[in-house]
Amino acid sequence: MPSNSEIKKLIDEWGKWASSLKEKRFKREAIDAKFIANNAIALIGVRRSGKTYYAIELAETILKKKEKYLYINFEDPYFIDNNTTAELDRAIEVFTEYELDEPELLIFDEIQNIDSWERWIRKQIDLNKYQIIVTGSSAKLLSSDIASSLTGRSISYKVYPLSFSEFLKFKQNDHDLSENEYLAYLKKYITEGGFPEPTLTKGKQNKIRGLRSYFEDILHKDIVNRYSIRNSKNLYLIANYYLTNPSSLHSSHSVKKALNINAETVADYSQYLKDAFLIFGIDRYHPNLKVQTRDAQKIYVIDTGLRHAIARSVSEDLGKLVENIVFIELLRRNKEIYYYKENQEVDFIITENFKAKQAIQVCFADMKNETTYQREIQALLECLDKLKLKEGLILTKNREEKLKIGSKKINMVPVYKWLLRQQQVVLLS
């Protein structure tokens, strides 16, 4: 059995690493998180989106004293052979021995690598002895499962890659810019994406290598290993297909036809990709549930920078990519999202308890073109009339205008202005 000094060394190493996160990165937008009695905090989201950073920031905000929390990442090689809950008790004992005080807060990354961790965590929550933050995503347990494993005992927050406003801060350009400067940074945001580490990495090829490494980790650790997929070729093909064709309607049948892969395999692998937060699907808004579930889903990807690094396409459809960015921002804002399709299509219908509240169209084309201008307005007017909404929103490249057409109002807002509205990481309902 390793000595207490070895455990102390492991705790120190991870503690220093955790503290270094605050030094290496710029401040992200805050999580409005509060501990509730008999509940842990669970941070969930795609790999490398910044869950650990937020956990450390929460610890420092809540406790004010860095030395009062214990941080361990259970992907450390030590826990390959030492993966019982006894190691959790031992880590706390060693911390207490050397610090002469028990930790007030526990931060456990990848705790699913410890056998029967759920019972241990539940016990600590019930005893109300420590405040607890858990994060994770691995072959054994995706981060989304952490919350379900602690049902009724955790408050969950979803963490996404950088928003556009965070991206500007990371680039040290969050001050007032000209319209052309904002548009130039938006183009850079589309290309580089919002994963924190690649955003700070210098050199285009270094950024791409980092993003490709993330892609491999997501597919291999969160899907291939977890579901014991022997031949991963089809998984990679399907993932690449979605990344190449974001903001588009897809069904198992259409992907089967495009890739010549069994429809059941397409359906299974697509769900795995959703569980790993690589892709997202939204349904058509329709009062008839049978129609809604029958129609194809519109598929979006977690990050346009990841798409840029992986997709097998030389085309750059800015309209689709900007629509994808708007979709992820709507997720950040905790919106219920559908798409509208009758005679014409509208990108997003925002609902509350399935009742339509807002219609949003994204058009990053030249709105000075009369044909484009009228097409977008007419599509939105049809939608507003059908759903009995009074006003709609068109997110544009740079056109800003307010229209009154009959009883309907249409607001045109440059997409960069809409993206820069201050937001927070959201509490999951």
Secondary structure, DSSP 8 states (H G I E B T S, - for coil): ---HHHHHHHHHHHHHHHHHHHHHS-----B-----TT-EEEEE-STTSSHHHHHHHHHHHHHS-GGGEEEEETTSTHHHH--STHHHHHHHHHHHHHHTS--SEEEEETGGGSTTHHHHHHHHHHHT-SEEEEE---SS--HHHHHHHTTTSEEEEE--S--HHHHHHHTT--S---HHHHHHHHHHHHHH-S-HHHHH--SHHHHHHHHHHHHHHHHIIIIITTTT-S--HHHHHHHHHHHHS-SEEE-HHHHHHHHT--HHHHHHHHHHHHHTTSEEEE-B--S-HHHHHHS-EEEEES-HHHHHHH-------HHHHHHHHHHHHHHHTT-EEEEEESSSEEEEEEEETTEEEEEEEEE-S-TTSHHHHHHHHHHHHHHHHHHT-SEEEEEESS--EEEEETTEEEEEEEHHHHHTS---B-B--
